[in-house]
Amino acid sequence: MISIKLISCIGLDYDRPLLSHFLKHYNALHIDHIHLIIHKKTDFECKEVYNEIKEIIGDTNLTLVKWVGLFDGVTKTHKLNKIIQDSLEDYIMMADVDEHQIWNKPIREYLKDVNFRWGKLQDRESPKKELIEITDKPLSEQFPLVTNRTVWTDLYKPCIFPSHDRLTSPHHLKVNLNNKKDIIEINHYRWIKGRLEKTKERKEYYTELNKTGYHLEDSPWKTIPNWEGDYILRMYKPGKLL
């Protein structure tokens, strides 16, 4: 049988409320192995997070990698590629903690005919477009609006691909390039409480990293994308997004 490993980087500083929703969503897709990078700015114990995750995913294989320090997408990509390189599974499924892929057929059935699939992000926002605190209610109910708030030039992301492939950025693969066929929707739950603080922090750090020339060598991106910070901060007014 085809084996599938889900990989992701989970930030505890801002995105922990998304974790249980993420796990429930992907565990329902019958993944064989969940391999997570757990990130936090300051030191922490993995045991508490491990137990929380196991309560949700049950017998599904679980591996956690601890990452302490400031976050950046270049280091994240290197860490994800190391996981992919060492994986024994046939396929890698990749998703950020705020991304829920919407599959219209069982994954293994789909992979009988095609060996990779891409998705396109669609924003989900709260009824009043406020950056609300997440509760236990299904995310689709908390964020019923389907919008195009995110203005990245590339909203496509690889969803599943053979484990011999590698990332050249969080939005690009080395071998299985996006052919724009059979694209699935990815619900993007990024407009939540903590978005502004996270944006400000990354804008400042990425500005400093870009001065040093730190980037992914094989990526189409020659610097760490950083322009969105100003856009997000400009369109926010106290209490809601414009």
C-alpha positions in Angstrom: 0.0 0.0 0.0 1.1 3.6 -0.7 2.6 5.2 2.4 2.2 8.9 3.1 4.0 11.2 5.5 2.5 14.6 6.4 5.2 17.3 7.2 4.6 20.8 8.7 6.2 23.4 10.8 4.0 24.4 13.8 4.7 27.7 15.5 3.7 27.7 19.2 4.1 31.5 19.7 1.2 32.5 17.4 -0.4 29.4 15.9 -1.0 26.9 18.7 -4.8 27.4 18.7 -4.8 26.1 15.1 -3.0 22.9 16.0 -5.9 20.7 17.1 -8.0 21.7 14.1 -5.0 20.9 11.8 -4.5 17.5 13.3 -8.1 16.5 13.2 -8.4 17.6 9.6 -5.4 15.7 8.3 -5.8 12.7 10.6 -9.1 12.1 8.8 -7.2 11.7 5.5 -5.6 8.5 6.8 -1.9 9.6 6.9 0.6 7.0 7.9 3.1 9.3 9.6 3.0 12.8 10.9 6.4 14.6 11.1 6.2 18.1 12.7 8.8 20.8 13.3 7.7 22.4 16.5 9.0 26.0 16.7 9.1 28.6 19.5 11.2 31.7 20.1 12.2 30.5 23.6 13.0 27.1 24.9 10.2 24.6 25.7 9.5 21.0 26.4 8.3 18.8 23.6 6.6 16.3 25.9 3.5 18.5 26.6 3.0 19.1 22.9 3.6 15.4 22.1 0.9 14.2 24.5 -1.6 16.8 23.2 -1.0 15.6 19.6 -1.2 11.9 20.4 -4.6 12.4 22.1 -5.9 13.5 18.7 -4.1 11.3 16.2 -4.1 8.1 18.3 -2.0 5.3 16.7 -0.7 7.3 13.8 3.1 7.4 13.8 4.4 10.7 15.1 7.8 12.4 15.0 8.6 15.8 16.4 11.6 18.0 15.7 12.3 20.9 18.1 13.3 24.3 16.8 14.1 27.2 19.1 14.9 30.7 17.9 13.5 33.3 15.5 11.6 31.9 12.6 12.5 32.4 8.9 11.3 30.6 5.8 14.7 29.8 4.5 15.7 27.8 7.6 12.2 26.2 7.6 12.7 25.0 4.1 16.1 23.5 4.8 14.6 21.7 7.8 11.6 20.3 5.8 14.0 19.1 3.0 16.1 17.3 5.6 12.9 15.5 6.8 12.0 14.7 3.2 15.5 13.4 2.4 15.4 11.0 5.4 11.8 9.8 4.8 11.0 6.2 3.9 7.4 6.8 2.9 6.5 6.9 -0.8 4.8 10.3 -0.7 5.1 13.6 1.2 2.0 15.6 2.0 2.9 19.2 3.0 0.7 21.8 4.7 1.2 24.8 7.0 -0.8 24.7 10.2 -3.3 27.3 8.8 -3.9 25.3 5.6 -6.6 22.7 5.2 -6.5 20.9 1.8 -9.9 20.0 0.4 -9.6 16.6 -1.3 -12.5 15.6 -3.5 -11.5 11.9 -3.6 -9.4 9.5 -1.4 -5.8 10.4 -1.7 -4.5 6.9 -2.5 -7.1 6.5 -5.2 -6.0 9.7 -6.8 -2.3 8.6 -6.6 -3.1 5.5 -8.7 -3.1 7.7 -11.8 -1.1 10.8 -10.9 1.9 11.1 -8.6 1.6 14.7 -7.4 -1.0 17.3 -6.8 -1.0 21.1 -6.2 -3.5 23.3 -4.5 -4.4 27.0 -4.4 -5.0 29.0 -1.3 -8.3 30.7 -0.6 -8.6 32.9 2.5 -11.2 32.2 5.1 -12.2 35.2 7.3 -14.5 35.8 10.3 -18.0 37.2 9.7 -16.9 40.8 10.5 -13.4 40.3 9.1 -12.0 40.6 12.6 -8.8 38.9 13.8 -10.7 36.7 16.3 -9.5 34.2 18.9 -9.9 30.6 17.8 -12.3 28.4 19.7 -13.1 24.6 19.5 -15.9 25.2 16.9 -15.1 24.0 13.4 -12.9 26.6 11.6 -15.3 26.7 8.7 -18.0 28.0 11.0 -15.7 30.5 12.7 -14.4 31.8 9.4 -17.3 31.4 7.0 -16.2 34.1 4.5 -14.2 33.0 1.4 -12.1 35.9 0.3 -9.0 36.9 -1.5 -7.3 38.8 1.3 -3.8 37.4 0.6 -2.2 39.2 -2.3 0.8 37.0 -2.9 1.7 36.7 -6.6 1.8 32.9 -6.2 -1.1 31.3 -4.2 -0.3 27.8 -5.4 1.4 25.3 -3.1 2.5 21.7 -3.5 0.1 19.4 -1.6 1.5 15.9 -2.2 4.5 14.6 -4.1 7.0 11.7 -4.2 9.5 11.6 -1.5 12.4 11.8 -3.9 11.4 15.4 -4.8 12.7 18.5 -2.9 11.4 22.0 -2.1 13.1 25.0 -3.7 10.9 27.2 -1.6 7.7 26.7 0.4 5.8 27.3 -2.9 8.1 25.4 -5.4 9.2 21.8 -6.1 12.4 20.9 -7.9 10.9 18.1 -10.1 7.1 18.0 -10.0 6.3 21.5 -11.2 2.9 23.0 -11.1 1.1 22.1 -14.3 -2.2 23.8 -13.2 -4.1 20.6 -13.5 -6.5 19.0 -10.9 -5.8 21.9 -8.5 -7.5 21.5 -5.2 -8.7 24.3 -2.9 -6.8 25.0 0.3 -8.7 26.8 3.0 -6.3 29.4 4.5 -7.0 30.3 8.1 -4.3 32.9 8.6 -6.5 35.9 9.5 -6.7 35.2 13.2 -5.7 36.8 16.5 -1.9 37.3 16.6 -1.6 38.0 12.8 -0.4 41.6 13.3 2.1 40.8 16.0 3.5 37.9 13.9 3.6 40.2 10.8 5.5 42.9 12.6 8.0 40.5 14.0 8.8 38.8 10.7 9.0 42.1 8.8 11.7 43.4 11.2 13.7 40.1 11.2 13.4 39.5 7.4 14.6 43.0 6.8 17.8 42.2 8.7 18.3 38.8 7.1 17.8 40.2 3.6 20.7 42.7 4.3 23.0 39.7 4.8 21.8 38.0 1.5 20.4 35.0 3.3 18.2 33.1 0.9 17.4 29.8 -0.7 20.1 29.1 -3.3 17.9 27.2 -5.8 14.8 29.2 -5.3 13.1 31.6 -7.7 13.1 34.0 -4.8 16.4 35.9 -4.5 15.5 37.4 -1.2 13.1 36.4 1.6 9.7 37.8 0.6 9.0 40.7 2.9 6.8 43.3 1.2 3.5 41.9 2.5 4.2 43.2 6.0 3.5 46.8 5.0 0.4 45.8 3.1 -1.1 44.0 6.1 -0.3 46.7 8.6 -1.8 49.4 6.2 -5.1 47.6 5.7 -5.7 47.0 9.4 -7.8 49.3 11.5 -8.5 48.6 15.2 -10.8 45.6 15.5 -11.0 44.5 11.9 -9.5 44.4 8.4 -10.6 46.8 5.7 
